[in-house]
Amino acid sequence: MKKIAVSIPLVLALTLPFVASAHEHATYQIGNNNYQIVIGSLNEPVAVDDKTGVDLTVTKCFTAACAATRSADGEMDGPAGTPVTGLEATLKVEIAAGDQKRMLDISPVWGKSGSYSAPFYPTVATTLTYRVNGTIDNVPVDLTITIVVPVAGE
């Protein structure tokens, strides 16, 4: 019986379709500080007439590499930085589908400091790209973080 209990999850894991996360991670120097920006789509894979949106996280880094600190024994002992809050008042995200563009307001994600979202419903199968602009810590930013999100048709 134990063999069946172990093999069922294994079979399910191997037969379920693999979904790649389409999130882009990048570190930018903005003013005198380094920030890690992670942007991607909510509810992947994106599908026509199904709620999705922009998923954005901004962290102010402690180091230029934005890497977690490590103790002498090599174990992680601290985070890479601190979440940046309040960006809903200073940043917007533009989505583009072909020659159509739309600017979206971002909203903080409850319970996830430094994370923001901007939901939308794609109505046709197309390719989406995202762009972030506004200010971070009173420094103007216009970041082209190209992430191509193919929208599945029905």
C-alpha positions as CSV (number, residue, x, y, z in Angstrom):
1,M,0.0,0.0,0.0
2,K,2.9,2.3,0.7
3,K,4.1,2.0,-2.9
4,I,0.7,3.2,-4.2
5,A,0.7,6.2,-1.9
6,V,4.1,7.3,-3.1
7,S,3.5,6.6,-6.8
8,I,0.2,8.5,-7.1
9,P,1.7,11.9,-6.4
10,L,4.7,11.1,-8.6
11,V,2.4,10.1,-11.5
12,L,0.3,13.2,-11.0
13,A,3.4,15.4,-10.9
14,L,4.7,13.9,-14.2
15,T,1.4,14.1,-16.0
16,L,0.3,17.6,-15.1
17,P,1.4,20.3,-17.6
18,F,4.4,22.2,-16.7
19,V,3.8,26.0,-16.3
20,A,6.9,28.2,-16.5
21,S,6.9,31.3,-14.4
22,A,7.2,34.3,-16.7
23,H,8.6,36.7,-14.1
24,E,11.6,38.8,-14.8
25,H,14.1,39.7,-12.1
26,A,16.5,42.7,-12.5
27,T,18.5,44.9,-10.3
28,Y,18.7,48.6,-11.1
29,Q,20.7,51.5,-9.6
30,I,18.1,54.3,-9.0
31,G,19.6,57.4,-7.5
32,N,22.2,56.2,-5.0
33,N,20.5,52.9,-4.2
34,N,20.1,49.5,-5.8
35,Y,16.6,48.0,-6.2
36,Q,15.5,44.6,-7.3
37,I,12.4,44.6,-9.4
38,V,10.4,41.5,-10.2
39,I,7.6,41.7,-12.7
40,G,5.4,39.2,-14.3
41,S,1.8,38.1,-14.7
42,L,-0.8,37.1,-12.1
43,N,-2.5,33.8,-12.7
44,E,-0.2,32.1,-15.1
45,P,-0.7,30.9,-17.8
46,V,-2.6,33.9,-19.1
47,A,-5.8,33.0,-20.9
48,V,-8.4,35.0,-22.9
49,D,-11.3,36.3,-20.7
50,D,-9.6,35.0,-17.6
51,K,-8.5,37.5,-14.9
52,T,-4.8,38.2,-14.9
53,G,-2.7,41.2,-14.3
54,V,0.6,42.7,-13.5
55,D,2.5,41.2,-10.5
56,L,5.2,43.6,-9.3
57,T,7.6,43.5,-6.4
58,V,10.2,46.1,-5.5
59,T,13.0,45.6,-2.9
60,K,15.6,48.2,-1.8
61,C,18.8,46.2,-1.8
62,F,21.4,46.1,1.0
63,T,24.2,45.3,-1.5
64,A,24.8,46.1,-5.2
65,A,24.3,42.4,-6.1
66,C,21.0,42.4,-4.1
67,A,22.0,39.1,-2.6
68,A,21.0,37.8,0.8
69,T,23.7,38.1,3.5
70,R,25.5,34.9,4.6
71,S,27.0,33.9,7.9
72,A,30.5,32.5,8.2
73,D,29.3,29.0,7.7
74,G,27.6,29.9,4.4
75,E,24.0,29.9,5.6
76,M,21.7,32.8,4.7
77,D,21.3,34.9,7.7
78,G,19.6,38.0,6.4
79,P,17.4,39.2,3.5
80,A,18.6,40.8,0.3
81,G,16.9,44.1,1.2
82,T,13.7,45.7,2.4
83,P,10.4,45.9,0.6
84,V,9.5,49.3,-0.9
85,T,6.1,50.4,0.2
86,G,3.9,53.4,-1.1
87,L,4.7,52.9,-4.8
88,E,1.0,52.8,-5.7
89,A,1.2,56.6,-5.4
90,T,4.3,57.0,-7.6
91,L,4.5,54.2,-10.2
92,K,2.3,53.0,-13.0
93,V,2.6,50.0,-15.3
94,E,1.9,50.2,-19.0
95,I,0.8,47.0,-20.8
96,A,1.1,46.8,-24.6
97,A,-0.6,44.3,-26.9
98,G,0.5,44.9,-30.5
99,D,0.0,48.6,-31.1
100,Q,-2.5,49.0,-28.3
101,K,-1.2,50.4,-25.0
102,R,-2.9,51.0,-21.6
103,M,-1.6,52.5,-18.4
104,L,-2.6,50.7,-15.2
105,D,-2.6,51.9,-11.6
106,I,-1.0,49.5,-9.2
107,S,-2.4,48.5,-5.8
108,P,-0.6,47.0,-2.8
109,V,-1.0,43.3,-2.4
110,W,-2.5,42.6,1.1
111,G,0.0,40.8,3.3
112,K,3.0,41.1,1.0
113,S,4.9,44.2,1.7
114,G,6.6,45.7,-1.4
115,S,4.3,43.8,-3.7
116,Y,1.8,45.3,-6.1
117,S,-0.8,44.2,-8.7
118,A,-2.9,45.7,-11.5
119,P,-5.5,43.2,-12.6
120,F,-7.0,43.1,-16.1
121,Y,-8.8,40.7,-18.5
122,P,-7.2,40.0,-21.9
123,T,-10.0,39.7,-24.5
124,V,-8.0,38.4,-27.5
125,A,-5.0,36.0,-27.9
126,T,-2.0,38.2,-28.3
127,T,1.4,38.9,-26.8
128,L,1.6,41.3,-23.8
129,T,4.6,43.4,-22.7
130,Y,5.0,45.5,-19.5
131,R,6.8,48.8,-18.8
132,V,7.2,50.5,-15.4
133,N,7.4,54.3,-15.0
134,G,7.0,57.0,-12.4
135,T,9.3,57.6,-9.4
136,I,11.0,55.5,-6.7
137,D,12.3,57.5,-3.7
138,N,11.6,60.7,-5.7
139,V,13.9,59.6,-8.5
140,P,12.3,59.4,-12.0
141,V,12.2,55.9,-13.5
142,D,11.2,54.6,-16.9
143,L,12.2,50.9,-16.9
144,T,11.6,48.8,-19.9
145,I,11.5,45.4,-18.4
146,T,10.5,43.4,-21.4
147,I,8.5,40.3,-20.6
148,V,6.6,38.6,-23.3
149,V,3.5,36.9,-22.1
150,P,1.7,34.8,-24.7
151,V,-2.0,34.8,-24.1
152,A,-3.6,31.4,-24.7
153,G,-6.7,31.3,-27.0
154,E,-9.7,29.3,-26.3
